[in-house]
Amino acid sequence: MLKNHTIWIERQDCGQCVAINTTICSGYCHTQDTNLKGRFGRIFLIQRSCVPLSLVYRAVHVPGCPQDVNSQLYYPAAQRCSCRRCNTRSHHCVRTSRVSKDRCTVTLGGVKNQTQPAVKN
C-alpha cells in the first residue's frame, strides 16, 4: 500500500537540508516459513515484500549550494505497490541499519544546523 513518508535530502557541499514528502510502499504481505529442511522445505517457503511496481523520480532544488555545485537532486516516489518476491538486485529487502535517517547531518561552520528543514512537495 502507498504510504506518505518524509525523507531528508542534503548535499555535502550545500549549507541546507530539505525535507521532502514522498510516497513509499509499506504494509504487510503474506509470508510463510517451514521447519522442513532441504528441497522439500523450500516448496512451503513464501516470502513477499511490499515493493514498488512503478516509480518516478522527481527533482528538488537544495538551497545554499555554491554556484559551481549542481543544486538539483532527484528522489523516488512510488506510484503503485504490490506484494511480490523481493528482487535483491533492485530493492533493499532487509533493513540493514539501525541508524535513524530521519534528520539532516549538514553542519554550518562546524556547528550542527539546529533549524528545522523546509518541507517541500
C-alpha positions as CSV (number, residue, x, y, z in Angstrom):
1,M,0.0,0.0,0.0
2,L,1.2,3.5,-0.7
3,K,2.2,5.5,2.3
4,N,3.2,9.1,2.7
5,H,6.8,9.4,4.0
6,T,9.2,12.3,4.7
7,I,12.8,12.0,3.6
8,W,15.6,14.4,4.2
9,I,17.8,15.4,1.2
10,E,21.1,17.1,1.6
11,R,24.2,17.7,-0.5
12,Q,27.6,17.7,1.2
13,D,28.7,21.0,-0.4
14,C,25.4,22.8,0.3
15,G,24.5,24.6,3.5
16,Q,20.9,23.5,3.9
17,C,18.8,20.4,4.1
18,V,15.4,19.9,2.6
19,A,12.6,17.6,3.9
20,I,10.6,16.0,1.1
21,N,7.2,14.5,1.3
22,T,7.1,11.4,-1.0
23,T,5.3,8.1,-1.2
24,I,6.7,4.7,-0.3
25,C,5.5,1.1,-0.4
26,S,4.7,-0.2,3.1
27,G,2.5,-2.8,4.6
28,Y,2.2,-6.5,5.5
29,C,2.3,-9.2,2.9
30,H,1.6,-12.9,3.3
31,T,4.8,-14.7,4.4
32,Q,5.1,-18.4,5.3
33,D,8.1,-20.3,6.5
34,T,8.6,-24.0,7.3
35,N,10.7,-26.1,9.6
36,L,11.3,-28.7,7.0
37,K,14.9,-28.9,5.6
38,G,16.1,-29.5,2.1
39,R,14.4,-29.1,-1.2
40,F,11.0,-30.2,0.1
41,G,11.0,-27.4,2.7
42,R,11.6,-24.8,0.0
43,I,8.2,-25.6,-1.5
44,F,6.5,-24.1,1.5
45,L,8.7,-21.0,1.8
46,I,6.8,-17.9,0.8
47,Q,8.5,-14.5,1.5
48,R,7.0,-11.5,-0.1
49,S,7.6,-7.8,0.4
50,C,5.5,-4.7,-0.4
51,V,7.6,-3.4,-3.3
52,P,7.0,-0.6,-5.9
53,L,5.6,-1.6,-9.3
54,S,6.0,1.9,-10.6
55,L,8.5,4.6,-9.5
56,V,9.0,8.1,-10.7
57,Y,12.0,10.3,-9.8
58,R,11.2,14.0,-9.0
59,A,13.7,16.8,-8.9
60,V,14.3,19.1,-5.9
61,H,16.5,22.2,-5.5
62,V,18.7,22.2,-2.5
63,P,19.3,25.7,-1.2
64,G,22.6,27.1,0.0
65,C,24.8,25.5,-2.7
66,P,27.8,27.3,-4.1
67,Q,27.4,28.4,-7.8
68,D,29.8,25.7,-9.0
69,V,27.7,22.9,-7.4
70,N,24.6,21.5,-9.1
71,S,21.8,22.0,-6.5
72,Q,19.3,19.7,-8.2
73,L,18.8,16.2,-6.7
74,Y,16.3,13.5,-7.6
75,Y,14.3,11.4,-5.2
76,P,12.0,8.4,-5.8
77,A,8.2,8.4,-5.4
78,A,6.3,5.2,-5.6
79,Q,3.1,5.2,-7.7
80,R,1.9,1.6,-7.4
81,C,2.8,-1.2,-5.0
82,S,2.4,-4.9,-4.9
83,C,3.2,-7.9,-2.6
84,R,5.9,-9.7,-4.6
85,R,9.1,-11.7,-4.1
86,C,11.8,-9.1,-3.3
87,N,14.4,-8.8,-6.0
88,T,17.7,-8.1,-4.2
89,R,19.2,-6.6,-7.4
90,S,16.7,-3.7,-7.4
91,H,15.4,-3.3,-3.9
92,H,16.7,-3.3,-0.3
93,C,14.8,-6.3,1.0
94,V,16.2,-6.3,4.6
95,R,16.7,-3.4,7.0
96,T,20.4,-3.2,7.3
97,S,20.9,-0.2,9.5
98,R,19.5,0.8,12.9
99,V,20.8,4.3,12.5
100,S,18.0,6.7,12.1
101,K,17.9,8.6,8.8
102,D,15.1,10.9,9.8
103,R,17.2,14.1,10.2
104,C,19.9,16.0,8.4
105,T,23.7,15.9,9.1
106,V,24.5,19.2,7.4
107,T,26.9,21.3,9.5
108,L,27.5,25.0,9.1
109,G,30.9,26.2,10.2
110,G,31.4,23.1,12.2
111,V,28.2,23.6,14.3
112,K,25.3,21.3,13.6
113,N,22.3,23.2,12.0
114,Q,19.5,23.1,14.6
115,T,16.9,24.7,12.4
116,Q,14.0,22.7,11.0
117,P,14.4,21.9,7.3
118,A,11.9,23.4,4.9
119,V,9.2,20.9,3.8
120,K,8.6,20.6,0.0
121,N,6.2,18.6,-2.1
